[in-house]
Amino acid sequence: MQPLVTIDQLWEMASTWYSTRLQADSRRPQPDEIRKIFAGIGLQDDFWDPSSDSFG
Amino acid sequence: MDFDTQVKLAIYHHFAETGCGPSPEDIASRVTAGVDQVLASYARLRAERVLVLEHDGATIRMAPPFSGVPTQHSVEAAGIEYYANCAWDALGIPAALQSPGIVYSRCEQSGDPLQLEVGIDGPKSSDWCFHCLVPASQWWQDIVFT
């Protein structure tokens, strides 16, 4: 079974990720930050680990 | 402020003000630069995963949370209709705008239409779930599919 996320968790993801998107100092989270964001809302298994991904 | 940040913000503000993706000419006008400079910036922003471009390198498919094309996830906020790339981005639009909104989508299991009011502090309580098909490490292998 693939991971299911509740609406409350999804809001936490969305607001953490996007609430500053229209601001000058906004930037996309890096993989370590992504992992921490997901862990903070209870998404901690390998499915939510972006560590094997990389980008410039 | 560096040029790519100016371009990025001009794109986001265009989406926020209109609900639609900008043309390179729109952005060139906003940042007072040539279209070639804007397109070069698009390519750099794409490499940083700030934008997803169509094959022409000039049309914005995604500036998350905003979609440059109609999708099944629409958001109405402050009288403007937006399209989101996915359910996560659908909640991301009210968050980015810092404005309440209404999300319209559909249940992929039943096909039933869905409508969710989202306030400044988040959506009303719901037992709906978001099903993520692709592991996080593979999202950008095909972000449109993801």
N, CA and C atoms of all chains as a GROMACS GRO file, in nm:
protein
  606
    1MET      N    1   0.085  -0.119   0.000
    1MET     CA    2   0.000   0.000   0.000
    1MET      C    3   0.089   0.125   0.000
    2GLN      N    4   0.060   0.219  -0.087
    2GLN     CA    5   0.138   0.342  -0.094
    2GLN      C    6   0.092   0.436   0.017
    3PRO      N    7   0.182   0.525   0.059
    3PRO     CA    8   0.151   0.615   0.170
    3PRO      C    9   0.029   0.703   0.147
    4LEU      N   10  -0.050   0.713   0.253
    4LEU     CA   11  -0.162   0.804   0.255
    4LEU      C   12  -0.131   0.918   0.352
    5VAL      N   13  -0.170   1.037   0.314
    5VAL     CA   14  -0.144   1.157   0.394
    5VAL      C   15  -0.279   1.219   0.427
    6THR      N   16  -0.298   1.256   0.552
    6THR     CA   17  -0.425   1.320   0.590
    6THR      C   18  -0.427   1.464   0.538
    7ILE      N   19  -0.546   1.522   0.537
    7ILE     CA   20  -0.558   1.661   0.493
    7ILE      C   21  -0.480   1.754   0.586
    8ASP      N   22  -0.480   1.725   0.715
    8ASP     CA   23  -0.404   1.810   0.809
    8ASP      C   24  -0.255   1.802   0.779
    9GLN      N   25  -0.205   1.681   0.752
    9GLN     CA   26  -0.064   1.666   0.717
    9GLN      C   27  -0.034   1.736   0.585
   10LEU      N   28  -0.127   1.724   0.490
   10LEU     CA   29  -0.107   1.786   0.359
   10LEU      C   30  -0.101   1.938   0.372
   11TRP      N   31  -0.184   1.993   0.460
   11TRP     CA   32  -0.179   2.138   0.483
   11TRP      C   33  -0.044   2.177   0.544
   12GLU      N   34   0.004   2.098   0.637
   12GLU     CA   35   0.135   2.129   0.697
   12GLU      C   36   0.244   2.128   0.589
   13MET      N   37   0.239   2.028   0.501
   13MET     CA   38   0.334   2.021   0.390
   13MET      C   39   0.322   2.144   0.301
   14ALA      N   40   0.199   2.176   0.264
   14ALA     CA   41   0.175   2.285   0.170
   14ALA      C   42   0.214   2.420   0.230
   15SER      N   43   0.175   2.444   0.354
   15SER     CA   44   0.203   2.576   0.414
   15SER      C   45   0.352   2.592   0.443
   16THR      N   46   0.416   2.483   0.488
   16THR     CA   47   0.561   2.492   0.513
   16THR      C   48   0.636   2.517   0.383
   17TRP      N   49   0.594   2.448   0.279
   17TRP     CA   50   0.663   2.455   0.149
   17TRP      C   51   0.639   2.588   0.078
   18TYR      N   52   0.514   2.638   0.086
   18TYR     CA   53   0.474   2.746  -0.004
   18TYR      C   54   0.439   2.880   0.059
   19SER      N   55   0.431   2.890   0.192
   19SER     CA   56   0.378   3.013   0.251
   19SER      C   57   0.463   3.136   0.219
   20THR      N   58   0.591   3.116   0.189
   20THR     CA   59   0.678   3.231   0.157
   20THR      C   60   0.711   3.239   0.008
   21ARG      N   61   0.641   3.162  -0.073
   21ARG     CA   62   0.679   3.149  -0.215
   21ARG      C   63   0.681   3.281  -0.290
   22LEU      N   64   0.596   3.376  -0.253
   22LEU     CA   65   0.591   3.504  -0.325
   22LEU      C   66   0.687   3.608  -0.267
   23GLN      N   67   0.768   3.566  -0.172
   23GLN     CA   68   0.862   3.659  -0.110
   23GLN      C   69   1.001   3.648  -0.172
   24ALA      N   70   1.075   3.757  -0.165
   24ALA     CA   71   1.205   3.764  -0.232
   24ALA      C   72   1.304   3.662  -0.178
   25ASP      N   73   1.297   3.633  -0.049
   25ASP     CA   74   1.396   3.543   0.012
   25ASP      C   75   1.351   3.397   0.012
   26SER      N   76   1.243   3.370  -0.057
   26SER     CA   77   1.194   3.232  -0.063
   26SER      C   78   1.289   3.146  -0.146
   27ARG      N   79   1.308   3.022  -0.104
   27ARG     CA   80   1.386   2.930  -0.184
   27ARG      C   81   1.334   2.788  -0.163
   28ARG      N   82   1.362   2.705  -0.258
   28ARG     CA   83   1.317   2.568  -0.253
   28ARG      C   84   1.398   2.491  -0.149
   29PRO      N   85   1.331   2.410  -0.064
   29PRO     CA   86   1.407   2.333   0.036
   29PRO      C   87   1.503   2.236  -0.031
   30GLN      N   88   1.617   2.216   0.031
   30GLN     CA   89   1.714   2.117  -0.014
   30GLN      C   90   1.677   1.981   0.046
   31PRO      N   91   1.733   1.871  -0.006
   31PRO     CA   92   1.693   1.738   0.041
   31PRO      C   93   1.697   1.718   0.193
   32ASP      N   94   1.800   1.768   0.260
   32ASP     CA   95   1.804   1.752   0.407
   32ASP      C   96   1.688   1.824   0.473
   33GLU      N   97   1.656   1.942   0.422
   33GLU     CA   98   1.545   2.019   0.478
   33GLU      C   99   1.413   1.950   0.448
   34ILE      N  100   1.403   1.893   0.330
   34ILE     CA  101   1.281   1.821   0.293
   34ILE      C  102   1.257   1.707   0.390
   35ARG      N  103   1.365   1.633   0.420
   35ARG     CA  104   1.352   1.519   0.511
   35ARG      C  105   1.302   1.566   0.648
   36LYS      N  106   1.354   1.677   0.695
   36LYS     CA  107   1.313   1.730   0.826
   36LYS      C  108   1.168   1.776   0.824
   37ILE      N  109   1.127   1.839   0.714
   37ILE     CA  110   0.988   1.884   0.704
   37ILE      C  111   0.894   1.765   0.713
   38PHE      N  112   0.924   1.661   0.638
   38PHE     CA  113   0.838   1.543   0.639
   38PHE      C  114   0.841   1.474   0.775
   39ALA      N  115   0.958   1.464   0.835
   39ALA     CA  116   0.966   1.400   0.967
   39ALA      C  117   0.884   1.477   1.070
   40GLY      N  118   0.881   1.608   1.056
   40GLY     CA  119   0.807   1.691   1.150
   40GLY      C  120   0.658   1.668   1.148
   41ILE      N  121   0.608   1.611   1.039
   41ILE     CA  122   0.465   1.583   1.032
   41ILE      C  123   0.438   1.434   1.031
   42GLY      N  124   0.539   1.357   1.074
   42GLY     CA  125   0.518   1.214   1.092
   42GLY      C  126   0.542   1.130   0.969
   43LEU      N  127   0.604   1.186   0.867
   43LEU     CA  128   0.633   1.111   0.744
   43LEU      C  129   0.782   1.079   0.744
   44GLN      N  130   0.817   0.961   0.799
   44GLN     CA  131   0.959   0.935   0.825
   44GLN      C  132   1.015   0.812   0.754
   45ASP      N  133   0.933   0.735   0.685
   45ASP     CA  134   0.991   0.614   0.626
   45ASP      C  135   1.061   0.646   0.495
   46ASP      N  136   1.123   0.543   0.438
   46ASP     CA  137   1.207   0.562   0.319
   46ASP      C  138   1.131   0.623   0.203
   47PHE      N  139   1.001   0.598   0.198
   47PHE     CA  140   0.921   0.653   0.088
   47PHE      C  141   0.936   0.805   0.080
   48TRP      N  142   0.950   0.870   0.195
   48TRP     CA  143   0.955   1.016   0.201
   48TRP      C  144   1.097   1.070   0.206
   49ASP      N  145   1.196   0.984   0.181
   49ASP     CA  146   1.336   1.029   0.187
   49ASP      C  147   1.385   1.065   0.048
   50PRO      N  148   1.415   1.193   0.024
   50PRO     CA  149   1.462   1.232  -0.110
   50PRO      C  150   1.614   1.217  -0.126
   51SER      N  151   1.680   1.154  -0.028
   51SER     CA  152   1.826   1.162  -0.022
   51SER      C  153   1.897   1.106  -0.145
   52SER      N  154   1.836   1.011  -0.214
   52SER     CA  155   1.905   0.959  -0.331
   52SER      C  156   1.883   1.046  -0.453
   53ASP      N  157   1.803   1.149  -0.438
   53ASP     CA  158   1.783   1.245  -0.546
   53ASP      C  159   1.884   1.358  -0.529
   54SER      N  160   1.924   1.422  -0.636
   54SER     CA  161   2.015   1.535  -0.620
   54SER      C  162   1.989   1.632  -0.735
   55PHE      N  163   2.011   1.760  -0.710
   55PHE     CA  164   1.994   1.859  -0.813
   55PHE      C  165   2.077   1.980  -0.782
   56GLY      N  166   2.105   2.059  -0.884
   56GLY     CA  167   2.191   2.175  -0.869
   56GLY      C  168   2.121   2.293  -0.810
   57MET      N  169   1.911   4.249  -0.577
   57MET     CA  170   1.847   4.122  -0.605
   57MET      C  171   1.899   4.071  -0.739
   58ASP      N  172   1.944   3.944  -0.742
   58ASP     CA  173   2.000   3.893  -0.866
   58ASP      C  174   1.890   3.875  -0.970
   59PHE      N  175   1.933   3.864  -1.097
   59PHE     CA  176   1.838   3.862  -1.207
   59PHE      C  177   1.743   3.743  -1.201
   60ASP      N  178   1.796   3.626  -1.172
   60ASP     CA  179   1.710   3.508  -1.168
   60ASP      C  180   1.603   3.519  -1.058
   61THR      N  181   1.636   3.581  -0.948
   61THR     CA  182   1.536   3.602  -0.843
   61THR      C  183   1.429   3.701  -0.890
   62GLN      N  184   1.471   3.804  -0.961
   62GLN     CA  185   1.374   3.898  -1.018
   62GLN      C  186   1.278   3.826  -1.112
   63VAL      N  187   1.333   3.740  -1.197
   63VAL     CA  188   1.250   3.666  -1.292
   63VAL      C  189   1.156   3.572  -1.218
   64LYS      N  190   1.211   3.500  -1.121
   64LYS     CA  191   1.130   3.406  -1.043
   64LYS      C  192   1.011   3.479  -0.978
   65LEU      N  193   1.038   3.589  -0.913
   65LEU     CA  194   0.932   3.664  -0.845
   65LEU      C  195   0.832   3.720  -0.945
   66ALA      N  196   0.881   3.766  -1.060
   66ALA     CA  197   0.790   3.819  -1.162
   66ALA      C  198   0.695   3.710  -1.210
   67ILE      N  199   0.746   3.590  -1.226
   67ILE     CA  200   0.662   3.476  -1.267
   67ILE      C  201   0.556   3.448  -1.161
   68TYR      N  202   0.600   3.434  -1.036
   68TYR     CA  203   0.505   3.403  -0.930
   68TYR      C  204   0.400   3.513  -0.917
   69HIS      N  205   0.441   3.637  -0.925
   69HIS     CA  206   0.344   3.746  -0.909
   69HIS      C  207   0.248   3.751  -1.027
   70HIS      N  208   0.296   3.718  -1.147
   70HIS     CA  209   0.205   3.712  -1.262
   70HIS      C  210   0.098   3.605  -1.238
   71PHE      N  211   0.141   3.489  -1.193
   71PHE     CA  212   0.044   3.383  -1.162
   71PHE      C  213  -0.053   3.430  -1.054
   72ALA      N  214  -0.001   3.491  -0.949
   72ALA     CA  215  -0.084   3.534  -0.837
   72ALA      C  216  -0.188   3.638  -0.880
   73GLU      N  217  -0.149   3.725  -0.971
   73GLU     CA  218  -0.237   3.835  -1.012
   73GLU      C  219  -0.337   3.793  -1.119
   74THR      N  220  -0.305   3.690  -1.197
   74THR     CA  221  -0.389   3.656  -1.312
   74THR      C  222  -0.444   3.512  -1.310
   75GLY      N  223  -0.379   3.423  -1.239
   75GLY     CA  224  -0.418   3.282  -1.243
   75GLY      C  225  -0.359   3.209  -1.362
   76CYS      N  226  -0.288   3.279  -1.447
   76CYS     CA  227  -0.235   3.220  -1.570
   76CYS      C  228  -0.083   3.233  -1.575
   77GLY      N  229  -0.023   3.146  -1.656
   77GLY     CA  230   0.120   3.154  -1.676
   77GLY      C  231   0.157   3.272  -1.764
   78PRO      N  232   0.269   3.334  -1.741
   78PRO     CA  233   0.312   3.448  -1.821
   78PRO      C  234   0.383   3.402  -1.948
   79SER      N  235   0.387   3.491  -2.046
   79SER     CA  236   0.474   3.471  -2.163
   79SER      C  237   0.611   3.526  -2.128
   80PRO      N  238   0.713   3.487  -2.204
   80PRO     CA  239   0.844   3.548  -2.180
   80PRO      C  240   0.839   3.700  -2.196
   81GLU      N  241   0.755   3.746  -2.288
   81GLU     CA  242   0.743   3.890  -2.308
   81GLU      C  243   0.684   3.959  -2.185
   82ASP      N  244   0.589   3.892  -2.120
   82ASP     CA  245   0.533   3.947  -1.996
   82ASP      C  246   0.643   3.966  -1.892
   83ILE      N  247   0.726   3.866  -1.878
   83ILE     CA  248   0.831   3.871  -1.776
   83ILE      C  249   0.938   3.971  -1.815
   84ALA      N  250   0.972   3.974  -1.944
   84ALA     CA  251   1.072   4.070  -1.990
   84ALA      C  252   1.028   4.213  -1.958
   85SER      N  253   0.899   4.237  -1.973
   85SER     CA  254   0.847   4.370  -1.943
   85SER      C  255   0.854   4.398  -1.792
   86ARG      N  256   0.822   4.299  -1.712
   86ARG     CA  257   0.822   4.318  -1.566
   86ARG      C  258   0.962   4.343  -1.511
   87VAL      N  259   1.062   4.276  -1.570
   87VAL     CA  260   1.197   4.290  -1.515
   87VAL      C  261   1.284   4.384  -1.599
   88THR      N  262   1.224   4.441  -1.702
   88THR     CA  263   1.294   4.536  -1.789
   88THR      C  264   1.422   4.474  -1.846
   89ALA      N  265   1.401   4.366  -1.919
   89ALA     CA  266   1.514   4.296  -1.982
   89ALA      C  267   1.467   4.241  -2.116
   90GLY      N  268   1.562   4.186  -2.190
   90GLY     CA  269   1.528   4.126  -2.318
   90GLY      C  270   1.471   3.986  -2.300
   91VAL      N  271   1.395   3.942  -2.401
   91VAL     CA  272   1.336   3.808  -2.394
   91VAL      C  273   1.445   3.701  -2.388
   92ASP      N  274   1.554   3.721  -2.461
   92ASP     CA  275   1.664   3.621  -2.459
   92ASP      C  276   1.720   3.605  -2.317
   93GLN      N  277   1.735   3.717  -2.247
   93GLN     CA  278   1.786   3.710  -2.109
   93GLN      C  279   1.686   3.635  -2.020
   94VAL      N  280   1.557   3.661  -2.041
   94VAL     CA  281   1.455   3.593  -1.962
   94VAL      C  282   1.458   3.442  -1.990
   95LEU      N  283   1.469   3.404  -2.115
   95LEU     CA  284   1.471   3.261  -2.149
   95LEU      C  285   1.594   3.192  -2.092
   96ALA      N  286   1.707   3.262  -2.091
   96ALA     CA  287   1.827   3.204  -2.029
   96ALA      C  288   1.804   3.185  -1.879
   97SER      N  289   1.735   3.280  -1.818
   97SER     CA  290   1.703   3.267  -1.676
   97SER      C  291   1.608   3.150  -1.653
   98TYR      N  292   1.510   3.133  -1.741
   98TYR     CA  293   1.418   3.019  -1.732
   98TYR      C  294   1.497   2.887  -1.725
   99ALA      N  295   1.597   2.875  -1.810
   99ALA     CA  296   1.675   2.751  -1.815
   99ALA      C  297   1.747   2.728  -1.682
  100ARG      N  298   1.800   2.832  -1.625
  100ARG     CA  299   1.868   2.818  -1.495
  100ARG      C  300   1.767   2.784  -1.384
  101LEU      N  301   1.653   2.848  -1.388
  101LEU     CA  302   1.551   2.819  -1.287
  101LEU      C  303   1.498   2.676  -1.303
  102ARG      N  304   1.492   2.630  -1.425
  102ARG     CA  305   1.451   2.491  -1.448
  102ARG      C  306   1.553   2.395  -1.385
  103ALA      N  307   1.681   2.424  -1.401
  103ALA     CA  308   1.785   2.339  -1.343
  103ALA      C  309   1.777   2.336  -1.191
  104GLU      N  310   1.726   2.443  -1.132
  104GLU     CA  311   1.710   2.448  -0.987
  104GLU      C  312   1.574   2.396  -0.943
  105ARG      N  313   1.495   2.349  -1.038
  105ARG     CA  314   1.362   2.293  -1.009
  105ARG      C  315   1.266   2.397  -0.954
  106VAL      N  316   1.286   2.521  -0.994
  106VAL     CA  317   1.190   2.626  -0.960
  106VAL      C  318   1.078   2.628  -1.063
  107LEU      N  319   1.111   2.594  -1.188
  107LEU     CA  320   1.014   2.592  -1.298
  107LEU      C  321   1.018   2.457  -1.368
  108VAL      N  322   0.905   2.422  -1.431
  108VAL     CA  323   0.903   2.314  -1.528
  108VAL      C  324   0.856   2.377  -1.658
  109LEU      N  325   0.932   2.357  -1.764
  109LEU     CA  326   0.902   2.420  -1.891
  109LEU      C  327   0.852   2.318  -1.991
  110GLU      N  328   0.773   2.365  -2.088
  110GLU     CA  329   0.738   2.282  -2.202
  110GLU      C  330   0.862   2.268  -2.291
  111HIS      N  331   0.850   2.182  -2.393
  111HIS     CA  332   0.966   2.155  -2.479
  111HIS      C  333   1.018   2.279  -2.552
  112ASP      N  334   0.934   2.381  -2.566
  112ASP     CA  335   0.981   2.502  -2.635
  112ASP      C  336   1.074   2.586  -2.548
  113GLY      N  337   1.088   2.551  -2.420
  113GLY     CA  338   1.177   2.624  -2.331
  113GLY      C  339   1.127   2.762  -2.293
  114ALA      N  340   1.007   2.795  -2.337
  114ALA     CA  341   0.954   2.930  -2.311
  114ALA      C  342   0.819   2.929  -2.242
  115THR      N  343   0.748   2.818  -2.255
  115THR     CA  344   0.614   2.809  -2.194
  115THR      C  345   0.628   2.741  -2.059
  116ILE      N  346   0.572   2.804  -1.958
  116ILE     CA  347   0.583   2.751  -1.822
  116ILE      C  348   0.473   2.649  -1.797
  117ARG      N  349   0.511   2.526  -1.778
  117ARG     CA  350   0.415   2.419  -1.743
  117ARG      C  351   0.383   2.423  -1.593
  118MET      N  352   0.486   2.443  -1.512
  118MET     CA  353   0.468   2.450  -1.367
  118MET      C  354   0.559   2.556  -1.308
  119ALA      N  355   0.503   2.635  -1.218
  119ALA     CA  356   0.581   2.719  -1.126
  119ALA      C  357   0.517   2.688  -0.991
  120PRO      N  358   0.552   2.573  -0.934
  120PRO     CA  359   0.480   2.524  -0.818
  120PRO      C  360   0.462   2.627  -0.708
  121PRO      N  361   0.341   2.641  -0.652
  121PRO     CA  362   0.227   2.551  -0.665
  121PRO      C  363   0.139   2.574  -0.787
  122PHE      N  364   0.170   2.675  -0.870
  122PHE     CA  365   0.084   2.711  -0.982
  122PHE      C  366   0.109   2.622  -1.103
  123SER      N  367   0.001   2.587  -1.173
  123SER     CA  368   0.012   2.517  -1.299
  123SER      C  369  -0.012   2.615  -1.413
  124GLY      N  370   0.065   2.599  -1.518
  124GLY     CA  371   0.046   2.683  -1.635
  124GLY      C  372  -0.056   2.627  -1.732
  125VAL      N  373  -0.109   2.508  -1.699
  125VAL     CA  374  -0.212   2.446  -1.784
  125VAL      C  375  -0.330   2.406  -1.696
  126PRO      N  376  -0.449   2.396  -1.754
  126PRO     CA  377  -0.564   2.350  -1.675
  126PRO      C  378  -0.540   2.209  -1.623
  127THR      N  379  -0.578   2.185  -1.501
  127THR     CA  380  -0.568   2.052  -1.440
  127THR      C  381  -0.700   2.023  -1.368
  128GLN      N  382  -0.707   1.902  -1.307
  128GLN     CA  383  -0.829   1.868  -1.234
  128GLN      C  384  -0.836   1.939  -1.099
  129HIS      N  385  -0.728   2.007  -1.059
  129HIS     CA  386  -0.723   2.074  -0.929
  129HIS      C  387  -0.729   2.224  -0.951
  130SER      N  388  -0.845   2.284  -0.925
  130SER     CA  389  -0.855   2.428  -0.939
  130SER      C  390  -0.879   2.490  -0.802
  131VAL      N  391  -0.838   2.614  -0.789
  131VAL     CA  392  -0.850   2.687  -0.664
  131VAL      C  393  -0.908   2.824  -0.695
  132GLU      N  394  -1.010   2.861  -0.620
  132GLU     CA  395  -1.066   2.994  -0.634
  132GLU      C  396  -1.026   3.074  -0.511
  133ALA      N  397  -0.960   3.187  -0.534
  133ALA     CA  398  -0.918   3.272  -0.422
  133ALA      C  399  -0.924   3.417  -0.468
  134ALA      N  400  -0.985   3.501  -0.387
  134ALA     CA  401  -0.995   3.645  -0.416
  134ALA      C  402  -1.048   3.672  -0.556
  135GLY      N  403  -1.143   3.590  -0.598
  135GLY     CA  404  -1.207   3.612  -0.727
  135GLY      C  405  -1.129   3.565  -0.848
  136ILE      N  406  -1.016   3.500  -0.825
  136ILE     CA  407  -0.934   3.452  -0.936
  136ILE      C  408  -0.932   3.299  -0.933
  137GLU      N  409  -0.936   3.237  -1.051
  137GLU     CA  410  -0.926   3.093  -1.060
  137GLU      C  411  -0.784   3.053  -1.096
  138TYR      N  412  -0.732   2.961  -1.018
  138TYR     CA  413  -0.597   2.909  -1.040
  138TYR      C  414  -0.604   2.760  -1.068
  139TYR      N  415  -0.502   2.708  -1.135
  139TYR     CA  416  -0.486   2.564  -1.148
  139TYR      C  417  -0.362   2.522  -1.071
  140ALA      N  418  -0.376   2.410  -1.000
  140ALA     CA  419  -0.265   2.353  -0.924
  140ALA      C  420  -0.218   2.226  -0.992
  141ASN      N  421  -0.093   2.187  -0.963
  141ASN     CA  422  -0.034   2.070  -1.027
  141ASN      C  423  -0.081   1.938  -0.965
  142CYS      N  424  -0.124   1.945  -0.840
  142CYS     CA  425  -0.164   1.825  -0.766
  142CYS      C  426  -0.239   1.871  -0.641
  143ALA      N  427  -0.283   1.776  -0.561
  143ALA     CA  428  -0.358   1.809  -0.440
  143ALA      C  429  -0.272   1.888  -0.342
  144TRP      N  430  -0.147   1.852  -0.330
  144TRP     CA  431  -0.054   1.925  -0.240
  144TRP      C  432  -0.044   2.070  -0.285
  145ASP      N  433  -0.024   2.090  -0.413
  145ASP     CA  434  -0.015   2.226  -0.465
  145ASP      C  435  -0.148   2.300  -0.454
  146ALA      N  436  -0.258   2.227  -0.459
  146ALA     CA  437  -0.388   2.292  -0.446
  146ALA      C  438  -0.400   2.360  -0.309
  147LEU      N  439  -0.346   2.297  -0.205
  147LEU     CA  440  -0.342   2.363  -0.074
  147LEU      C  441  -0.231   2.467  -0.070
  148GLY      N  442  -0.129   2.446  -0.152
  148GLY     CA  443  -0.018   2.541  -0.156
  148GLY      C  444  -0.055   2.676  -0.213
  149ILE      N  445  -0.157   2.680  -0.297
  149ILE     CA  446  -0.195   2.809  -0.355
  149ILE      C  447  -0.252   2.904  -0.250
  150PRO      N  448  -0.350   2.864  -0.169
  150PRO     CA  449  -0.393   2.954  -0.061
  150PRO      C  450  -0.279   2.989   0.034
  151ALA      N  451  -0.189   2.892   0.058
  151ALA     CA  452  -0.076   2.919   0.147
  151ALA      C  453   0.015   3.026   0.086
  152ALA      N  454   0.044   3.012  -0.042
  152ALA     CA  455   0.134   3.109  -0.108
  152ALA      C  456   0.069   3.247  -0.117
  153LEU      N  457  -0.060   3.250  -0.145
  153LEU     CA  458  -0.131   3.377  -0.157
  153LEU      C  459  -0.162   3.438  -0.021
  154GLN      N  460  -0.152   3.353   0.083
  154GLN     CA  461  -0.190   3.393   0.220
  154GLN      C  462  -0.331   3.449   0.217
  155SER      N  463  -0.417   3.371   0.153
  155SER     CA  464  -0.557   3.410   0.133
  155SER      C  465  -0.644   3.285   0.144
  156PRO      N  466  -0.763   3.298   0.199
  156PRO     CA  467  -0.853   3.184   0.197
  156PRO      C  468  -0.894   3.150   0.054
  157GLY      N  469  -0.937   3.027   0.034
  157GLY     CA  470  -0.978   2.987  -0.098
  157GLY      C  471  -1.064   2.862  -0.093
  158ILE      N  472  -1.109   2.820  -0.209
  158ILE     CA  473  -1.186   2.697  -0.221
  158ILE      C  474  -1.114   2.609  -0.323
  159VAL      N  475  -1.088   2.487  -0.284
  159VAL     CA  476  -1.023   2.390  -0.373
  159VAL      C  477  -1.129   2.303  -0.435
  160TYR      N  478  -1.124   2.286  -0.566
  160TYR     CA  479  -1.212   2.196  -0.640
  160TYR      C  480  -1.126   2.088  -0.703
  161SER      N  481  -1.164   1.963  -0.683
  161SER     CA  482  -1.090   1.852  -0.742
  161SER      C  483  -1.184   1.734  -0.758
  162ARG      N  484  -1.127   1.614  -0.766
  162ARG     CA  485  -1.211   1.495  -0.771
  162ARG      C  486  -1.140   1.380  -0.701
  163CYS      N  487  -1.219   1.287  -0.653
  163CYS     CA  488  -1.165   1.167  -0.592
  163CYS      C  489  -1.122   1.072  -0.704
  164GLU      N  490  -0.996   1.031  -0.702
  164GLU     CA  491  -0.946   0.943  -0.807
  164GLU      C  492  -1.001   0.802  -0.794
  165GLN      N  493  -1.051   0.767  -0.677
  165GLN     CA  494  -1.106   0.633  -0.657
  165GLN      C  495  -1.248   0.625  -0.709
  166SER      N  496  -1.331   0.723  -0.676
  166SER     CA  497  -1.473   0.718  -0.713
  166SER      C  498  -1.508   0.809  -0.830
  167GLY      N  499  -1.423   0.908  -0.857
  167GLY     CA  500  -1.456   1.007  -0.960
  167GLY      C  501  -1.545   1.118  -0.909
  168ASP      N  502  -1.586   1.111  -0.783
  168ASP     CA  503  -1.675   1.213  -0.727
  168ASP      C  504  -1.605   1.348  -0.717
  169PRO      N  505  -1.679   1.456  -0.744
  169PRO     CA  506  -1.618   1.589  -0.728
  169PRO      C  507  -1.592   1.619  -0.580
  170LEU      N  508  -1.487   1.694  -0.556
  170LEU     CA  509  -1.450   1.733  -0.421
  170LEU      C  510  -1.442   1.884  -0.412
  171GLN      N  511  -1.482   1.937  -0.298
  171GLN     CA  512  -1.473   2.080  -0.274
  171GLN      C  513  -1.428   2.100  -0.130
  172LEU      N  514  -1.326   2.180  -0.110
  172LEU     CA  515  -1.269   2.198   0.023
  172LEU      C  516  -1.242   2.346   0.047
  173GLU      N  517  -1.305   2.400   0.152
  173GLU     CA  518  -1.276   2.539   0.190
  173GLU      C  519  -1.145   2.544   0.267
  174VAL      N  520  -1.059   2.637   0.231
  174VAL     CA  521  -0.930   2.652   0.298
  174VAL      C  522  -0.923   2.794   0.354
  175GLY      N  523  -0.910   2.804   0.486
  175GLY     CA  524  -0.896   2.933   0.551
  175GLY      C  525  -0.751   2.975   0.560
  176ILE      N  526  -0.728   3.089   0.620
  176ILE     CA  527  -0.591   3.139   0.638
  176ILE      C  528  -0.507   3.037   0.716
  177ASP      N  529  -0.571   2.969   0.810
  177ASP     CA  530  -0.499   2.872   0.894
  177ASP      C  531  -0.515   2.729   0.848
  178GLY      N  532  -0.574   2.709   0.733
  178GLY     CA  533  -0.584   2.574   0.680
  178GLY      C  534  -0.725   2.532   0.647
  179PRO      N  535  -0.740   2.408   0.601
  179PRO     CA  536  -0.872   2.361   0.559
  179PRO      C  537  -0.959   2.320   0.677
  180LYS      N  538  -1.088   2.315   0.648
  180LYS     CA  539  -1.180   2.261   0.747
  180LYS      C  540  -1.148   2.112   0.764
  181SER      N  541  -1.186   2.060   0.879
  181SER     CA  542  -1.159   1.920   0.909
  181SER      C  543  -1.221   1.829   0.803
  182SER      N  544  -1.146   1.727   0.765
  182SER     CA  545  -1.192   1.636   0.660
  182SER      C  546  -1.127   1.500   0.680
  183ASP      N  547  -1.199   1.396   0.637
  183ASP     CA  548  -1.140   1.262   0.645
  183ASP      C  549  -1.079   1.219   0.512
  184TRP      N  550  -1.066   1.312   0.418
  184TRP     CA  551  -1.003   1.279   0.290
  184TRP      C  552  -0.855   1.251   0.309
  185CYS      N  553  -0.801   1.175   0.216
  185CYS     CA  554  -0.658   1.144   0.218
  185CYS      C  555  -0.595   1.177   0.084
  186PHE      N  556  -0.467   1.205   0.090
  186PHE     CA  557  -0.385   1.227  -0.029
  186PHE      C  558  -0.299   1.103  -0.046
  187HIS      N  559  -0.309   1.042  -0.162
  187HIS     CA  560  -0.232   0.921  -0.189
  187HIS      C  561  -0.115   0.958  -0.280
  188CYS      N  562   0.005   0.941  -0.230
  188CYS     CA  563   0.125   0.972  -0.307
  188CYS      C  564   0.176   0.844  -0.370
  189LEU      N  565   0.178   0.839  -0.501
  189LEU     CA  566   0.214   0.718  -0.573
  189LEU      C  567   0.365   0.698  -0.585
  190VAL      N  568   0.437   0.809  -0.599
  190VAL     CA  569   0.580   0.802  -0.635
  190VAL      C  570   0.666   0.835  -0.512
  191PRO      N  571   0.770   0.755  -0.483
  191PRO     CA  572   0.860   0.788  -0.371
  191PRO      C  573   0.930   0.921  -0.394
  192ALA      N  574   0.961   0.991  -0.285
  192ALA     CA  575   1.021   1.124  -0.291
  192ALA      C  576   1.150   1.126  -0.373
  193SER      N  577   1.228   1.019  -0.367
  193SER     CA  578   1.356   1.016  -0.438
  193SER      C  579   1.337   1.011  -0.590
  194GLN      N  580   1.215   0.983  -0.635
  194GLN     CA  581   1.189   0.970  -0.779
  194GLN      C  582   1.098   1.079  -0.834
  195TRP      N  583   1.057   1.172  -0.750
  195TRP     CA  584   0.961   1.273  -0.796
  195TRP      C  585   1.004   1.343  -0.922
  196TRP      N  586   1.130   1.382  -0.929
  196TRP     CA  587   1.175   1.464  -1.041
  196TRP      C  588   1.220   1.381  -1.162
  197GLN      N  589   1.208   1.251  -1.155
  197GLN     CA  590   1.235   1.172  -1.276
  197GLN      C  591   1.129   1.203  -1.382
  198ASP      N  592   1.008   1.228  -1.338
  198ASP     CA  593   0.900   1.274  -1.426
  198ASP      C  594   0.802   1.351  -1.338
  199ILE      N  595   0.832   1.477  -1.318
  199ILE     CA  596   0.754   1.555  -1.222
  199ILE      C  597   0.611   1.577  -1.269
  200VAL      N  598   0.588   1.577  -1.399
  200VAL     CA  599   0.451   1.594  -1.448
  200VAL      C  600   0.369   1.471  -1.409
  201PHE      N  601   0.427   1.351  -1.424
  201PHE     CA  602   0.357   1.229  -1.384
  201PHE      C  603   0.336   1.228  -1.232
  202THR      N  604   0.441   1.266  -1.160
  202THR     CA  605   0.431   1.266  -1.014
  202THR      C  606   0.312   1.350  -0.968
   0.00000   0.00000   0.00000
